[in-house]
């Protein structure tokens, strides 16, 4: 494939959200500049304008990355998960969930919610209500949006063979 446009207003807006750099994902998206712009806005909102606690956001992203076998997504978000308060033990368990869980009850519920939505494209009513009881209406919506958005990310990464 030819090189995408890496300059111009859209690329600059993506760079601004990324702290100055374009990543491999951004380079691929820039083949379709208007979609890249929408993507940047959507993912910026999910990551930066949600009220979902950062540990739950990054936990959900890591679960999506594991299930969808998206190593780029995992590498990008594992360090962020640590910054957001997950422990090394919790991140390692999310990568390979065997043995006793080091997660809190809320984190465990978020993992189960994320696994269901990622694998089955739906969440059982009782599971939805359990998470909603803990996070409220806005929180459960934002968790579902985060899981859905990062399923989109991982599937695009995999389609473009960005590992």
C-alpha positions in Angstrom: 0.0 0.0 0.0 1.1 3.6 -0.7 1.9 5.8 2.3 -1.2 7.6 3.7 -1.3 11.3 4.2 0.6 12.0 7.4 0.2 15.7 7.4 -2.6 18.1 7.3 -5.3 19.1 9.8 -6.6 15.6 10.5 -3.2 14.1 11.1 -2.4 17.0 13.3 -5.5 16.5 15.4 -4.6 12.8 15.9 -1.1 13.8 16.8 -2.4 16.2 19.4 -4.5 13.5 21.1 -1.5 11.1 21.0 1.0 13.6 22.4 2.8 14.3 19.2 3.2 11.0 17.4 1.2 9.0 14.9 1.2 5.3 15.6 0.9 2.4 13.2 -2.9 2.3 13.8 -3.2 6.0 13.0 -1.2 5.6 9.8 -3.6 2.9 8.6 -6.6 4.9 9.5 -5.3 7.9 7.6 -5.9 6.1 4.3 -9.5 7.2 5.1 -9.0 10.7 6.6 -12.7 11.4 7.4 -13.1 8.1 9.2 -9.8 8.6 10.9 -11.1 11.9 12.2 -14.3 10.3 13.5 -12.3 7.5 15.1 -10.1 10.0 16.8 -13.1 11.8 18.3 -14.8 8.6 19.4 -11.8 7.0 21.0 -10.8 10.3 22.5 -14.2 10.5 24.1 -14.1 6.9 25.4 -10.7 7.3 26.9 -10.8 10.9 28.1 -14.4 12.1 28.6 -16.0 9.0 30.2 -16.7 8.9 33.9 -15.9 5.1 34.0 -13.0 4.6 36.5 -9.7 4.3 34.7 -9.0 0.8 36.1 -12.2 -0.6 34.8 -11.7 1.1 31.4 -8.2 -0.4 30.9 -9.3 -3.7 32.4 -12.0 -3.9 29.8 -9.6 -3.0 27.0 -7.2 -5.6 28.1 -9.9 -8.3 28.2 -11.0 -7.4 24.7 -7.3 -7.5 23.5 -6.8 -10.9 25.0 -10.0 -12.4 23.6 -9.5 -11.0 20.1 -5.8 -11.8 20.1 -4.8 -8.2 19.5 -1.2 -7.9 20.7 -0.8 -4.2 19.6 -3.8 -3.3 21.7 -2.5 -5.2 24.7 1.0 -3.6 24.5 -0.6 -0.2 24.2 -2.9 -0.6 27.2 -1.1 -2.8 29.7 1.1 0.1 30.9 -1.9 2.4 31.0 -3.7 -0.2 33.2 -0.8 0.1 35.7 -1.0 3.9 35.6 -4.8 3.7 36.3 -4.3 1.5 39.4 -4.3 -2.1 38.4 -1.4 -4.1 39.8 1.1 -6.1 37.9 -0.5 -9.3 39.4 -3.9 -8.2 38.1 -2.6 -7.4 34.6 -0.9 -10.7 34.4 -4.0 -12.5 35.5 -6.1 -10.6 32.9 -3.6 -11.9 30.3 -3.9 -15.5 31.5 -6.9 -15.9 33.9 -6.0 -19.0 35.7 -6.1 -19.6 39.5 -7.6 -17.4 42.1 -8.5 -13.9 40.8 -6.7 -10.9 42.3 -9.5 -8.7 41.1 -12.1 -6.9 43.2 -15.7 -7.9 43.0 -16.5 -4.9 40.7 -13.5 -5.7 38.5 -14.6 -9.3 38.2 -18.1 -8.2 37.2 -16.5 -5.9 34.6 -14.5 -8.7 33.2 -17.5 -11.0 33.0 -19.5 -8.2 31.3 -16.6 -7.6 28.8 -16.2 -11.3 28.0 -19.9 -11.7 27.4 -20.2 -8.7 25.2 -17.1 -9.5 23.2 -17.8 -13.2 22.7 -21.6 -13.2 22.4 -22.3 -9.6 21.3 -24.8 -9.3 24.2 -24.8 -9.3 28.0 -27.3 -11.5 30.0 -29.9 -9.4 31.8 -28.8 -10.5 35.3 -25.2 -9.6 34.5 -26.2 -6.2 33.1 -28.3 -5.4 36.2 -25.4 -6.5 38.5 -23.0 -4.1 36.8 -25.7 -1.3 36.6 -26.4 -1.7 40.3 -22.7 -1.0 41.0 -21.9 1.6 38.3 -25.3 3.3 37.7 -26.9 3.9 34.4 -24.2 6.1 33.0 -21.5 3.7 34.2 -23.0 0.6 32.6 -23.5 2.5 29.3 -19.9 3.7 29.4 -18.6 0.2 30.1 -20.6 -1.1 27.1 -19.4 1.7 24.9 -15.7 1.1 25.9 -16.0 -2.7 25.3 -17.7 -2.0 21.9 -15.2 0.6 20.8 -12.2 -1.5 21.6 -13.7 -4.5 19.9 -13.8 -2.2 16.8 -10.2 -1.3 17.5 -8.9 -4.8 17.9 -10.8 -6.1 14.8 -9.4 -3.3 12.7 -5.9 -3.9 14.0 -6.2 -7.6 13.2 -7.7 -6.9 9.7 -4.7 -4.7 8.9 -2.2 -7.1 10.5 -1.0 -4.5 12.9 0.6 -6.5 15.6 
